[in-house]
Amino acid sequence: MKYSVLLVVLGLHLNGQGPVQWRLTSDVGVLRLRDSTSENLIYFNPGLVLRYSERFGRHQLQLQARLRPEFYEGQSRRTLLNLGGSVDYSARIESLSFTAGASEQRQNFYSHEATFFINRIQANVTADWLKNPVWIPRLAMQVNVQNVSGEVRSDYSGKSVSTLINFVPTSTFQWSNGLYAERFVIDVPRSNVSLTKNKGVGWGLLTGLVYDDYLTLRIDYRRIMRKSENLDDQSTEQQYSLVAGRPITPSIAAFFFLDLTQRNSNTGPGVPISLRINSGNYENRWYTKLAYEYSSATEIFIKAGYVTYDWYRRSPLSGFQMSVGLRSQN
């Protein structure tokens, strides 16, 4: 899907059938590994996003393609490649707003310590009832399929449904609360352990807050409990997301970003950890960013923070980083 979406986006641009929005980012810096070596790695992180959007009355179609490689150089080389593509269709029918979409994401990691290949496909449907502009209920359904190979092997499939109530008293404030439920199956192919399959259910709470005035603030939190039919104990997963920013001058702004997933997925002897973890988020990071708006299309920034890639409790890339970069868009 990711390759076909990219070709379609480029084709629409070349044929002049619609405008293509693009965003190019690039930063270079130092990552100090948090391990016994405390090695300093030089890293380069370019990124490209292409987006095509077309509106037909109350209908809208959007295609997007993403490419983000990360190169780390030191005594040993580490490379992380992120590819993704998505297709979304939305429509408004009286008081009902409807969105359907599909996406694919691939994450490849190469190093002398470990190699991981993660491929994730998602399909989702979302409906909002807009009869009351202050209280907006939402129903969302999603299907996920994920394949992991390399150092760890795992095949995951799951279906989920969530309901939310969005409270929107003003144009600058929004608060949401909801419930989440899922059913999942995890297989570990060609494993040398006795237990190679796990299936079960999950349930949890969702909450979020958006504030956009003199301060930009976005908070999302979810807590999911999972009960397995094959393993005795219950596991818990918590996801935190925070974006906060405020202008310092008309052309300079400061931001703080946090994206964190915590799991207590304990397994017994002979049970691979890959039978427990079914979330698609393996990247935990926080950082502060100082951005200077050079022009309406170009931004220069400096950022510092911490990052770790938690692939099934193996973290071959983790540490503090600092970088300078450039972002440009049309």
N, C-alpha and C positions, 0 to 999 in steps of 0.2 A: 504493500500500500504506500509506504513512504516514497518509493521511487516513482510510482505512477502519479502520486500527488505532485511531486516536484516537477515532473515533465508536463503535466497539465497546466500548472501555474506558469511555467516558463512559456509554454505554447500560447496561452491566452495573452501573455504580455507581448510576445513577438508578433502575434496576429492582430494586435490592436483591438481585441474584443472587450477589454476591460482593464482598469487600472490595477497594477500590482504594487502593493506596499512592501517595502523591504527595510530591514533593520540589520545593521552590521555592527558587531561589537568585537573588541580585541583588547586584551590586557596581558601584561607580562609582569612577573614578580618572583618572589622567593617563598618557598614552602619549607618550614623547618619540621622535619619528621618527629613525631612523638613516639620514639621507640628507643632501643638501647644505643642506636648509632647517633641520634640527634643530627642526622645529615641534613644539610641545606640543599634543596632542589630548586633549580631554575625552571619556571614553568611558563608556558605560553598558551593562551586560551582564546582562540578566535571563535566567533559564532555568527551564524547567518540565519535569519528568519524571513521567509517569503509568504505573503498573504494576499490572496485574491478574494474579493467580495463583490457580489452582484445582488442588487435588490430589484424585485419584480412586484411592485405594489406592496402588499402586506407579506410577501415572501422574500426570504433572503438565503443565499447560498454562499458559503465561505470555505475556501481551501487554504490549507497552511502546510508549509514544509519547514523543518528545522534541522540544522546541522551545527554541532558543537563538539569539536575535538579538544582534548586537553593533553598537552605534551609536558612531561616532567623529565628533566635531565640532571643527573648527578653521577655518582659512582655506578649506578645502574639506571636503566631507562624504564619509565612507566608511561603507558599511553592509554587514554580513555577516549572512546569514540561514542558520541550520542547522536542518533539519527531518529527523526520522527516525522510523522505526517498525520493530518486529520482532515475530515470532511464534516461540515455541519450544515444542517438545513433548519431554518426557523420560520414560523408563520404566526400570524395573529388572526384569530377568528372570533370576532366580537370580544368577549371578556376573557377568552382563553388564549394564552401564549404557549406555543408548542415548539420544542427543539428536539431534533434527533441527530445523532452524530456517531462517527466511528473514528478510531485513531489507532495507530501502531507506533511503537517506540522500541528501538533497539539500543542496547548498551553493551559495548565490548570493552573489556579491560585486559591489558597485556602487561606482564612483568615477569621477572625471574622467579618471583615467589608464588604467584598464582595467576590463573587465567579464568575469566568469567565471561559468559555470553548470555545475555538476558534479552528475550524478545517478548513483548507484551502487546496484546490486542484488546481493545475495549470498544464496546458499543453501548450507547446510552440513549434514553428518552426522558425528557423533562417537560412537565406541564405546570404552568402558573395560572392561577385564577385571579384576574385583575379587576373583579367587580368592585372591591373596596380597595382604594389605593393605599390605605394605611395598614390594613391586615391582609397580607398576601399569602395564601397557602400554596405549597409546592409539593408535587409528587415526582419522584425520580426513580428510575429503574436502570440497572447496569448489568452487563455481562462482561466478565474478564477471563481471558485465557493467557497464561504465561508459561514460557518454557525457559528453563535454566540449564546450561550445559557448561562443560569445562571442569573446574575444580569441584563443583557441586552439580548434581543432576536432580532436576525436579520439574514436574509438570503440574500446573495448577489450573483449575477452572472453578469459577464461582459466579453466583447470581446474587444481586443485592437489590433492596428497595429501601427508600428513605422518604420520610415525610417531614416537612419544615413549615413553620409559620414565621413569615418575615414581618416584623413590625417596623414601619417606615413613617414616623411621625413628621419628619421634615426632609428636605432635599439633601441635608448634610449628615443625617444619622440613620442607621439601619441596624436592627438587632434581630437575630434569628435563633430559633431553638427547634430541635427535631429529634426524631427517633430513627434508628438504623437497624436493619436485619439482613442477614446473609446466609447462604448455604454454600459450602465449598467441598472440593475433592482435591487431594494432593497425592500424586504418585511419584515414587522414586524408582525410575527404570534401571534395570541391570545393577541392582544394589546387592551387596554381600551380607546384608543384615536380614533378620527374620521378618521385621515389620516394614513393608514397602508401600503401604497405602494408608491414608488418613482422610476421613471425611467427617463433617460436623456442621455446626451452625454457629452463628455469631449474632450478637445484638449489642446496641450501645446508644449513646447520646451524642448529639451534635449541637454545637453552639457557635455563633459568630457575631462579630460586631464590626461595623464600618462607620468611620467618622471622617468627614472631609470638609474642613473649614480652614482655620489658620494652621491647623495641624492635620496631617493625613495619617490615619490610623486604621489598620485592618487586622483583626484577630480571628483566627479559626481554631477550634479545638474539637477533637473527637476522642471518645473513650469507647473501645470495643472489647467486649468479653467474648471468648470463644470456648465452646464445649465440643470435645471430640468424641466420636463414637468408638474410636480405637484406642485412645489414651485416656487415662483415668482423671487426671487433674484438669483444671480450667486455666486458660491463659488470658492475659490482658495486653492490649496494645493501646497506647496513647499517642496522638499526633498533635503537635503544636505548630502553629504558623503565625508569624507576627511580622507586619511591615509598618514602620513608623517613619515619618519624615516631616521636615519643616523648613521653609525658606529662612536663610540667614540674611541674605541680601537679595535684590531683584534677580541676580544671576547665579547665586550660590545657595545650595541646599544641602542639608545633612539628613542621612537616612540610617535606619537600623533594620536588619533583616534577621529572622530566625526561622529555621525549618528543622524540626526535630521529631523523631519517632522513637519511642521507648517501648520495649517489649520485655515481658518476663516469661518467655517461652522456654520453660525447663523441660528437658526430656530425660528419660531413664537410660540405663545401659542398653546398648544395642539399638537405640532409636535415633536415627539421624535428625539433626536439627532442621533439615530441609522439610521434614514432615510437619513442622510447627509454623514456620514463617510463611505467610501467604500475602503479605502486604507488598505492593510494588515500590515502596519508598525505601531505598537503601542509602540515600545520601543525607547526612545530617550536617548542618552548617549554621553558623551565625557570623555576621560581619557588620561593621559600620562603614559607611560610604559618604564621602564628601564630593559633590558633583558641581562642576562649573559649566554653565550653559554658554558655550562659545558663540553659538548662533541658534536659530530656531530648529535647525536640523542636526546640530553637532554638540556633543557633550564630552567633556574631559573629566575623569574621575580618579580618585585614589580610594582604595578600600583595604581594610585589615580585619582579620577574624580567624575563625577556626573551622576546619572541615574534616570530616571522616566519612569514608565509604564502608558501611557495615554490610558486607556480603556474607550472610549466614555466620555471623560472629567471627569473621576473618577480616581484618582491617589492614590490608597491605598499603593503604594510603591514608594517613591521618596526621594532622599537625596544624600549626599556626602559619598563616600566610599573610603577605602584604603585596599589593600590586598597584600599578597605575594603568589606566586604559582610556579608550576612546570609543564612543558610541555615535553612530551616524544613521540617519534614516531619511526617507523621502517624505 
